Amino acid sequence: MARYDGIADWYDTEFLGDLHDHGNAAALRLLGVGPGRLLDLGCGTGAHMVTFGGRGWDVTGVDASEDMLRRARDRGLDVVQADASALPFEDASFDAAVSTWTHTDIDDFAAAVREVARVLRPGGPFVYVGGHPCFIGPHALFRFGRGVPELHPGYRPARRYDDAEPGVFNPDGLRARVGASHVPLGEFVTAFTTAGLRVEHLEEDGEDDYPFLVALVARR
């Protein structure tokens, strides 16, 4: 059973909010408009697939959770249940790819990026947006991405973590329910370059002194 099975309704109606909307806006800005075939890796309930489709993209979503995909199918979206490290698509079959907030959920993020690179056509962009690895993780208490994060030991090792870590502050929140994966910044960036992608743009996003988002465009 996928970690998100059993919480899709809560996720779609209660959890999605400002931080995710901000991340989706960054992804839309960096991706630009279609047409073309777009892969949404870790699409979840498909809430953001709708906005990508509204920009002229023909979107196919992939997620490991059948429960999350149930909500996406209710929206009439084209989705496939699959492991991110073994995508069921032919080489070079997508014009572009996008993924938001997934490196904290995928157990082997580098393998997932390699798969995205495989299914991208030459020159195709991969737009990624997620929590900043330096300030979102087991070691950083950064409430709602505002103010100054409170840092603790434990940044360097890549690992799974749960609500026993100082960075998980909400006992009723997502990370307390499903846990998370921590990928230090160096390993995060290396996942793209070792997959044969060229990082052409990287930004640290957030309204305050410390960024809570990292967003990039890597190209096949």
C-alpha positions in Angstrom: 0.0 0.0 0.0 1.4 3.5 -0.9 1.9 5.9 1.9 -0.7 8.3 0.7 -3.4 5.6 0.4 -6.2 6.4 2.9 -5.6 10.2 3.1 -6.5 11.4 -0.4 -9.8 13.1 0.6 -8.1 14.9 3.5 -5.2 15.9 1.3 -7.4 17.3 -1.4 -9.9 19.2 0.8 -8.0 20.2 3.9 -4.2 20.0 3.3 -3.6 21.8 0.0 -3.1 25.5 0.6 -0.9 28.5 0.2 2.5 26.8 0.1 1.4 24.3 -2.5 -0.3 27.0 -4.5 2.9 29.1 -4.4 4.9 26.1 -5.7 2.4 25.4 -8.4 2.6 29.0 -9.6 6.4 28.7 -9.8 6.1 25.6 -11.8 3.6 27.2 -14.2 5.9 30.2 -14.6 9.0 28.1 -15.4 7.2 25.6 -17.6 5.4 28.1 -19.8 2.6 27.3 -22.3 2.1 24.2 -24.5 1.3 22.6 -26.8 3.0 19.3 -26.1 2.8 16.1 -24.1 3.6 16.8 -20.5 4.4 14.3 -17.7 3.4 15.2 -14.2 5.5 13.0 -11.9 3.9 12.5 -8.5 0.6 14.1 -9.6 -1.3 13.1 -6.5 -5.0 14.0 -6.7 -4.4 16.0 -9.9 -5.2 19.4 -8.5 -2.4 21.0 -10.4 -2.7 18.9 -13.5 -5.8 21.0 -14.3 -3.8 24.2 -14.4 -1.2 22.7 -16.6 -3.8 21.5 -19.0 -5.3 25.0 -19.0 -1.9 26.2 -20.4 -2.2 24.1 -23.5 -0.4 20.9 -22.3 -1.6 17.4 -22.9 -0.9 16.1 -19.4 -0.4 12.5 -18.2 0.0 12.1 -14.4 1.8 9.4 -12.6 1.5 8.5 -8.9 2.2 5.5 -6.7 -1.1 5.9 -4.7 -4.2 4.5 -6.1 -6.2 6.5 -3.5 -4.8 9.8 -4.7 -5.4 8.8 -8.3 -9.0 8.1 -7.5 -9.4 11.8 -6.9 -7.6 12.6 -10.1 -9.8 10.3 -12.1 -12.8 12.0 -10.6 -11.5 15.1 -12.2 -11.5 13.4 -15.6 -7.7 13.4 -15.8 -5.3 11.0 -17.6 -3.4 9.2 -14.9 -1.3 6.1 -14.4 -0.3 4.2 -11.3 3.4 3.5 -11.3 6.6 3.6 -9.4 8.6 6.8 -10.1 11.8 4.7 -10.7 10.1 2.5 -13.3 7.9 4.6 -15.6 5.7 2.7 -18.0 6.5 4.9 -21.0 8.7 4.6 -24.1 12.0 6.5 -24.3 11.7 10.2 -25.5 7.9 10.1 -25.4 7.2 13.4 -23.6 7.9 17.0 -24.7 8.2 18.2 -21.1 8.0 17.1 -17.5 7.0 18.7 -14.2 7.1 17.6 -10.6 6.3 19.4 -7.4 7.0 18.5 -3.8 8.1 15.0 -4.6 11.8 14.7 -3.5 10.5 14.5 0.1 8.3 11.5 -0.8 10.2 9.4 -3.3 12.5 6.9 -1.7 15.1 7.0 -4.5 14.8 10.5 -6.0 17.9 10.1 -8.2 16.3 7.0 -9.9 13.1 8.9 -10.5 15.0 11.8 -12.1 16.9 9.3 -14.4 13.5 7.9 -15.5 12.2 11.4 -16.3 15.4 12.1 -18.3 14.8 8.8 -20.2 11.2 9.6 -21.2 12.0 13.2 -22.2 12.6 14.1 -25.8 15.9 15.8 -26.6 15.8 19.4 -25.6 12.7 18.9 -23.4 12.6 20.7 -20.0 12.0 19.1 -16.6 10.6 21.7 -14.2 11.0 20.8 -10.5 9.7 22.7 -7.5 9.9 21.5 -3.9 10.9 22.3 -0.4 14.3 23.8 0.0 16.5 21.0 1.3 18.5 23.3 3.6 15.5 24.6 5.4 12.8 22.0 5.0 13.6 18.7 6.6 14.2 16.8 9.8 16.7 19.3 11.0 14.8 22.5 10.4 11.8 23.9 12.2 10.4 26.3 9.6 6.7 26.9 10.4 4.8 27.5 7.2 7.9 28.8 5.5 7.8 32.1 7.3 10.4 33.9 9.4 13.7 32.4 10.4 14.1 28.6 10.5 15.3 27.0 13.7 18.1 24.6 12.8 19.1 21.4 14.5 21.7 18.6 13.9 21.0 16.1 11.2 21.1 17.9 7.9 23.8 15.9 6.1 22.5 12.3 6.1 20.0 11.4 3.4 17.2 9.4 5.1 13.6 8.8 5.8 12.2 10.6 8.9 9.0 11.0 10.8 7.4 13.1 13.5 10.1 12.3 16.0 12.4 14.8 14.3 12.4 18.5 15.2 11.4 19.6 11.7 7.9 18.0 12.0 6.0 20.6 14.0 2.4 19.7 13.3 1.1 16.4 14.8 -1.9 16.5 12.5 0.0 17.5 9.4 1.1 15.6 6.3 4.6 14.6 7.5 3.3 13.2 10.8 0.9 11.1 8.7 3.2 9.8 5.9 6.8 10.7 7.0 9.3 12.2 4.5 12.6 11.7 2.7 15.4 14.1 3.3 17.8 14.8 0.4 20.7 17.2 1.2 21.1 20.0 -1.4 24.3 18.5 -3.0 22.6 15.2 -3.6 19.5 16.9 -4.8 21.3 18.9 -7.5 23.5 15.9 -8.4 20.4 13.8 -9.1 19.7 16.0 -12.1 23.3 16.3 -13.5 24.1 12.6 -13.2 20.9 11.8 -15.1 22.3 13.6 -18.1 20.2 16.8 -17.6 21.6 20.3 -17.8 20.4 22.6 -15.0 19.8 25.9 -16.9 18.0 27.8 -14.1 17.8 27.5 -10.3 16.1 29.8 -7.9 15.4 30.0 -4.2 11.9 31.2 -3.7 10.2 32.7 -0.7 9.0 36.1 0.5 11.2 36.3 3.6 15.0 36.2 4.3 15.1 32.4 4.1 13.7 30.5 1.1 11.3 27.7 1.6 11.2 26.6 -2.1 13.8 25.6 -4.6 12.8 25.6 -8.2 14.8 24.6 -11.3 14.6 23.9 -15.0 16.8 21.1 -16.2 16.9 20.2 -19.9 17.5 16.9 -21.7 
